Amino acid sequence: MPVTRLPSCRSTNRTPRWSARARTINKILAATYPDAHIELDFTTPLELLVATILSAQSTDRRVNLVTPIVFARYPDAAAYAAADRAEWKSSSSPPASFASRPTR
């Protein structure tokens, strides 16, 4: 694959250059991986965020088993913010290793 030079990000006003860089990277990835798709099941950006966090602790397949329950119990960001930690761990338990992760 030929090497593509990306636009520089060094500038005091990064927004335009970051946008150009992101578009270039997106084009390269789309050309390199034309059949790529997300394995996680979601319908909103918040659901994608939650599923992504859970997938860091388990396989996407296992996350897809638990997310319908989690998404029904916590329909919006306010519901996640108000959730009890123990209740959250029990509702997202099939990915398993959440409880064994160290807390800070």
N, C-alpha and C positions, 0 to 999 in steps of 0.2 A: 504494500500500500504506500502511495507517495506521502511524504511528510507535508502537512499543511501548516503554514505559518499563521498563527493566531494573532489578532490585533492586540497590541500592548494594552495593559490595564493601568499603566503608570500615568496618572494625571491627577490634577487637583479636583476636577469634576469627573468622577468615575462613571456616572450613570450612562452616558452615551457609549463610552468604550466598553463597559461591562455588557451592555445590550448587544453591541456588535459581536463581542466575543461569545456571548451565550448563543446568539443566532448561528454563528460559525460552528460552534461545538455541536449544536442541535442538528445542523445539516450533515456534519461528518458522522454523527451517531446514527442518524436516519439512513444514510447511505450504507453504512457499515452493517447495521442490524435492521434491515427493512421489516422483518417479521417480529420484532420485539413487542412484547405486551406485558402488562402488569398481571401477575398471577393472583394478587389479592382481590377479594370481592369488596366493593364499596360503591356508594352512590353519591357521596358528598365529599368535599375536601377534608372535612373534619373526620369522617369515617376513614379516609385514606391515611390521614395522620395517625389515628389510633391503630389501624391495622399495621402500619409500618413499624410503629413502636413495638407492637406485640411480635411482629415477624423477626425482630432482632433477637428475640428470646426463644424462637421456635421455628418450625418450618411453615411456609405459606399455607400448605394444605391443612395443618392443624389450626392455624390462625383462622382460616376460612370456616372451620367447624364451630369456633366459639364466637366469631364476630356477630352473627345474627342475634345472639342472646345479648351480647354487650351493647350493640346498637339499639336494640329495643329498650333495654334498661336505661340507657343514657342517650336520649335523642338529640341533645345539644350540648354546647360547651358548658353552660351553666350546670347541667346535670353532672358532668364530669367534675366540675369544681366543687360541687356540694357532696360528692360521693364520699362515703366512709372508706378508708383504706382497706379495712378487712373485707368489706362488702365487695370492693373493686377486685381484690385478689381472688375472692371466691367466684366472682362472675367471669373472670378471665383465666381461671385455673387450667383448662386443658393445655395451653402452651407450657405450663408447668414451671419452668425455671424462674418465673417472676419472683416467687417466694424465696428462692435460694440466692438471688442477686444481693450483693452487699448494698446497704443503704447509706446515704451520706447525710 
